[in-house]
Amino acid sequence: MRFYTVSEIGDMFKVSRDTVSEWIRKGKIGAVKIGGTKTVRISESDLNKFLADNRIVVQDDQATPDKNRG
């Protein structure tokens, strides 16, 4: 299973690390702490759940909201 850093998720969605950290704090995207540090990683399954929950479709390596749903 692949794990992503906060920076990698930020780059994917073109948002800041602070925004991703806020999503984690609010429970919008799952993350796990590594050891006893503040370091967190987002699992591929947590990323996929976030995409599904927010109706985001990934095409051509880009994440965009699906405007045809909802």
DSSP file (Angstrom, degrees, kcal/mol; ACC not computed):
  #  RESIDUE AA STRUCTURE BP1 BP2  ACC     N-H-->O    O-->H-N    N-H-->O    O-->H-N    TCO  KAPPA ALPHA  PHI   PSI    X-CA   Y-CA   Z-CA
    1    1 A M              0   0    0      0, 0.0     2,-0.3     0, 0.0    42,-0.0   0.000 360.0 360.0 360.0 139.6    0.0    0.0    0.0
    2    2 A R        -     0   0    0      2,-0.0    42,-2.0     0, 0.0     2,-0.4  -0.644 360.0-158.8 -88.7 143.5    1.3    3.5   -0.9
    3    3 A F  E     -A   43   0A   0     -2,-0.3     2,-0.3    40,-0.2    40,-0.2  -0.966   6.7-152.6-121.8 141.7    1.4    6.3    1.7
    4    4 A Y  E     -A   42   0A   0     38,-3.1    38,-2.8    -2,-0.4     2,-0.1  -0.833  11.8-126.6-114.0 149.1    1.6   10.0    0.8
    5    5 A T     >  -     0   0    0     -2,-0.3     4,-2.0    36,-0.2     5,-0.2  -0.450  31.1-108.7 -83.4 165.9    3.0   13.0    2.6
    6    6 A V  H  > S+     0   0    0     34,-0.4     4,-2.4     1,-0.2     5,-0.1   0.892 121.9  53.4 -60.2 -39.9    1.0   16.1    3.4
    7    7 A S  H  > S+     0   0    0      2,-0.2     4,-2.6     1,-0.2    -1,-0.2   0.898 106.0  51.9 -63.4 -41.2    3.0   17.9    0.8
    8    8 A E  H  > S+     0   0    0      2,-0.2     4,-2.1     1,-0.2    -1,-0.2   0.909 111.0  47.2 -63.3 -41.7    2.3   15.3   -1.9
    9    9 A I  H  X S+     0   0    0     -4,-2.0     4,-1.9     2,-0.2    -1,-0.2   0.916 111.4  52.0 -65.5 -42.0   -1.5   15.6   -1.2
   10   10 A G  H  X>S+     0   0    0     -4,-2.4     5,-2.3     1,-0.2     4,-0.8   0.912 109.8  48.8 -58.5 -44.0   -1.2   19.4   -1.3
   11   11 A D  H  <5S+     0   0    0     -4,-2.6     3,-0.4     3,-0.2    -1,-0.2   0.887 108.2  54.9 -63.4 -39.4    0.6   19.2   -4.6
   12   12 A M  H  <5S+     0   0    0     -4,-2.1    51,-0.6     1,-0.2    -1,-0.2   0.901 119.9  30.9 -59.1 -42.4   -2.1   16.8   -6.0
   13   13 A F  H  <5S-     0   0    0     -4,-1.9    -1,-0.2     2,-0.1    -2,-0.2   0.369 107.4-120.3-101.9   3.5   -4.9   19.3   -5.2
   14   14 A K  T  <5S+     0   0    0     -4,-0.8     2,-0.3    -3,-0.4    -3,-0.2   0.915  72.6 122.9  56.8  45.8   -2.9   22.5   -5.6
   15   15 A V      < -     0   0    0     -5,-2.3    -1,-0.2    -6,-0.2    -2,-0.1  -0.847  65.1 -92.7-128.3 166.9   -3.5   23.5   -2.0
   16   16 A S     >  -     0   0    0     -2,-0.3     4,-1.8     1,-0.1     5,-0.1  -0.287  31.1-112.9 -76.9 163.8   -1.1   24.4    0.8
   17   17 A R  H  > S+     0   0    0      1,-0.2     4,-2.7     2,-0.2     5,-0.2   0.869 119.2  59.2 -60.3 -36.9    0.2   21.9    3.4
   18   18 A D  H  > S+     0   0    0      1,-0.2     4,-2.2     2,-0.2    -1,-0.2   0.887 103.1  51.2 -61.2 -39.0   -1.8   23.9    6.0
   19   19 A T  H  > S+     0   0    0      2,-0.2     4,-2.3     1,-0.2    -1,-0.2   0.928 111.0  47.2 -64.0 -44.9   -5.0   23.2    4.1
   20   20 A V  H  X S+     0   0    0     -4,-1.8     4,-2.2     1,-0.2    -2,-0.2   0.915 111.3  51.7 -62.9 -42.4   -4.3   19.4    4.0
   21   21 A S  H  X S+     0   0    0     -4,-2.7     4,-2.6     1,-0.2    -1,-0.2   0.881 108.8  51.3 -61.5 -37.8   -3.4   19.5    7.7
   22   22 A E  H  X S+     0   0    0     -4,-2.2     4,-2.5     2,-0.2     6,-0.2   0.912 107.2  52.6 -64.9 -42.6   -6.8   21.2    8.4
   23   23 A W  H  <>S+     0   0    0     -4,-2.3     5,-2.5     1,-0.2     6,-1.0   0.904 111.1  48.2 -57.8 -41.1   -8.6   18.5    6.4
   24   24 A I  H ><5S+     0   0    0     -4,-2.2     3,-1.3     3,-0.2    -2,-0.2   0.945 111.2  48.9 -65.6 -48.2   -6.8   15.9    8.6
   25   25 A R  H 3<5S+     0   0    0     -4,-2.6    -2,-0.2     1,-0.3    -1,-0.2   0.870 113.1  48.0 -58.8 -38.1   -7.8   17.8   11.8
   26   26 A K  T 3<5S-     0   0    0     -4,-2.5    -1,-0.3    -5,-0.2    -2,-0.2   0.491 115.1-116.6 -83.4  -2.7  -11.4   18.1   10.7
   27   27 A G  T < 5S+     0   0    0     -3,-1.3    -3,-0.2    -4,-0.4     3,-0.1   0.655  78.3 126.8  79.0  15.3  -11.5   14.4    9.7
   28   28 A K  S   <S+     0   0    0     -5,-2.5     2,-0.4     1,-0.2    -4,-0.2   0.810  80.1  23.1 -74.7 -29.0  -12.1   15.0    6.0
   29   29 A I  S    S-     0   0    0     -6,-1.0    -2,-0.3    -9,-0.1    -1,-0.2  -0.999  87.0-122.9-138.0 135.0   -9.2   12.8    5.1
   30   30 A G        +     0   0    0     -2,-0.4     2,-0.3    16,-0.3    13,-0.1  -0.386  32.8 172.1 -76.0 153.3   -7.7   10.1    7.2
   31   31 A A        -     0   0    0     11,-0.2     2,-0.4    -7,-0.1    11,-0.2  -0.983  21.7-139.1-155.5 156.9   -4.0   10.0    8.2
   32   32 A V  E     -B   41   0B   0      9,-2.7     9,-2.1    -2,-0.3     2,-0.3  -0.954  19.5-125.0-122.0 142.2   -1.7    8.0   10.5
   33   33 A K  E     -B   40   0B   0     -2,-0.4     2,-0.7     7,-0.2     7,-0.2  -0.616  22.2-132.3 -81.3 143.8    1.0    9.3   12.8
   34   34 A I    >   -     0   0    0      5,-2.8     3,-1.5    -2,-0.3     5,-0.3  -0.875  61.7 -48.4-100.0 115.1    4.4    7.8   12.2
   35   35 A G  T 3  S-     0   0    0     -2,-0.7    -2,-0.0     1,-0.2     0, 0.0  -0.269 107.8 -36.1  60.6-145.0    6.0    6.7   15.5
   36   36 A G  T 3  S+     0   0    0     -3,-0.0    -1,-0.2     2,-0.0     2,-0.1   0.092 113.7  99.2 -98.5  22.1    5.9    9.2   18.3
   37   37 A T  S <  S-     0   0    0     -3,-1.5    -3,-0.1     2,-0.2     0, 0.0  -0.411  85.4-111.4-102.6 178.1    6.5   12.2   16.0
   38   38 A K  S    S+     0   0    0     -2,-0.1     2,-0.2    -5,-0.1    -3,-0.1   0.481  79.6 119.7 -83.9  -3.8    4.2   14.8   14.5
   39   39 A T        -     0   0    0     -5,-0.3    -5,-2.8    -6,-0.1     2,-0.3  -0.427  43.6-174.3 -66.7 130.5    4.9   13.2   11.1
   40   40 A V  E     -B   33   0B   0     -7,-0.2   -34,-0.4    -2,-0.2     2,-0.3  -0.896  11.9-162.0-124.9 157.2    1.7   11.9    9.4
   41   41 A R  E     -B   32   0B   0     -9,-2.1    -9,-2.7    -2,-0.3     2,-0.5  -0.979  14.4-137.7-134.8 148.6    1.1   10.0    6.2
   42   42 A I  E     -A    4   0A   0    -38,-2.8   -38,-3.1    -2,-0.3   -11,-0.2  -0.930  24.0-135.4-108.0 123.3   -2.1    9.5    4.2
   43   43 A S  E  >  -A    3   0A   0     -2,-0.5     4,-2.5   -40,-0.2   -40,-0.2  -0.345  19.8-115.4 -75.7 159.0   -2.7    6.0    2.9
   44   44 A E  H  > S+     0   0    0    -42,-2.0     4,-2.5     1,-0.2     5,-0.2   0.873 118.5  52.5 -59.4 -38.1   -3.9    5.3   -0.6
   45   45 A S  H  > S+     0   0    0    -43,-0.2     4,-2.1     2,-0.2    -1,-0.2   0.884 108.7  49.3 -68.6 -37.4   -7.1    3.9    0.8
   46   46 A D  H  > S+     0   0    0      2,-0.2     4,-2.3     1,-0.2   -16,-0.3   0.892 111.6  50.1 -66.2 -38.5   -7.7    7.1    2.8
   47   47 A L  H  X S+     0   0    0     -4,-2.5     4,-2.4     2,-0.2    -2,-0.2   0.927 110.5  49.3 -63.2 -44.9   -7.0    9.2   -0.3
   48   48 A N  H  X S+     0   0    0     -4,-2.5     4,-2.3     1,-0.2    -2,-0.2   0.881 110.5  50.4 -63.0 -38.1   -9.5    7.1   -2.3
   49   49 A K  H  X S+     0   0    0     -4,-2.1     4,-3.2     2,-0.2     5,-0.2   0.918 109.9  50.8 -65.1 -42.7  -12.1    7.5    0.4
   50   50 A F  H  X S+     0   0    0     -4,-2.3     4,-1.7     2,-0.2    -2,-0.2   0.915 110.5  49.6 -59.4 -44.3  -11.5   11.3    0.3
   51   51 A L  H  <>S+     0   0    0     -4,-2.4     5,-3.0     2,-0.2    -2,-0.2   0.930 114.9  43.4 -60.5 -46.7  -11.9   11.3   -3.5
   52   52 A A  H ><5S+     0   0    0     -4,-2.3     3,-1.4     1,-0.2    -2,-0.2   0.923 112.4  52.0 -66.6 -45.2  -15.2    9.3   -3.3
   53   53 A D  H 3<5S+     0   0    0     -4,-3.2    -1,-0.2     1,-0.3    -2,-0.2   0.813 116.7  40.4 -61.4 -30.6  -16.6   11.3   -0.4
   54   54 A N  T 3<5S-     0   0    0     -4,-1.7    -1,-0.3    -5,-0.2    12,-0.2   0.239 110.3-119.9-105.0  11.8  -16.0   14.6   -2.2
   55   55 A R  T < 5 +     0   0    0     -3,-1.4    11,-2.6     1,-0.2     2,-0.5   0.903  54.5 161.9  51.4  48.8  -17.0   13.3   -5.6
   56   56 A I  E   < -C   65   0C   0     -5,-3.0     2,-0.5     9,-0.2    -1,-0.2  -0.882  25.6-155.8-103.0 127.6  -13.6   14.0   -7.1
   57   57 A V  E     -C   64   0C   0      7,-2.3     7,-2.1    -2,-0.5     2,-0.6  -0.870   7.1-144.7-104.1 133.1  -12.8   12.2  -10.4
   58   58 A V  E     +C   63   0C   0     -2,-0.5     2,-0.4     5,-0.2     5,-0.2  -0.875  28.0 163.4-101.8 120.8   -9.2   11.7  -11.3
   59   59 A Q  E >   -C   62   0C   0      3,-2.0     3,-1.7    -2,-0.6    -2,-0.0  -0.999  65.2  -2.6-135.5 137.5   -8.3   11.9  -15.0
   60   60 A D  T 3  S-     0   0    0     -2,-0.4    -1,-0.1     1,-0.3     3,-0.1   0.882 128.7 -57.1  51.2  44.6   -5.0   12.3  -16.6
   61   61 A D  T 3  S+     0   0    0      1,-0.2     2,-0.4    -3,-0.1    -1,-0.3   0.708 115.3 112.5  61.6  22.9   -3.2   12.5  -13.3
   62   62 A Q  E <   -C   59   0C   0     -3,-1.7    -3,-2.0     2,-0.0     2,-0.6  -0.968  60.8-139.9-124.6 143.7   -5.3   15.5  -12.2
   63   63 A A  E     +C   58   0C   0    -51,-0.6    -5,-0.2    -2,-0.4    -7,-0.0  -0.902  32.4 163.8-101.6 121.1   -8.0   15.6   -9.4
   64   64 A T  E     -C   57   0C   0     -7,-2.1    -7,-2.3    -2,-0.6     2,-0.1  -0.988  42.0-101.6-136.6 146.4  -11.0   17.6  -10.4
   65   65 A P  E     -C   56   0C   0      0, 0.0     2,-1.0     0, 0.0    -9,-0.2  -0.406  36.4-120.5 -63.6 141.1  -14.5   17.9   -8.9
   66   66 A D    >   -     0   0    0    -11,-2.6     3,-1.2   -12,-0.2   -10,-0.0  -0.747  28.5-174.7 -84.8 102.2  -17.1   15.9  -10.9
   67   67 A K  T 3  S+     0   0    0     -2,-1.0    -1,-0.2     1,-0.2   -11,-0.0   0.577  77.5  65.7 -76.6  -9.4  -19.6   18.6  -11.9
   68   68 A N  T 3  S+     0   0    0      2,-0.1     2,-0.3    -3,-0.1    -1,-0.2   0.528  93.4  74.5 -87.9  -6.8  -21.9   16.1  -13.5
   69   69 A R    <         0   0    0     -3,-1.2     0, 0.0   -14,-0.2     0, 0.0  -0.704 360.0 360.0-103.8 155.6  -22.7   14.4  -10.2
   70   70 A G              0   0    0     -2,-0.3    -1,-0.2     0, 0.0    -2,-0.1   0.440 360.0 360.0  99.6 360.0  -24.8   15.5   -7.4
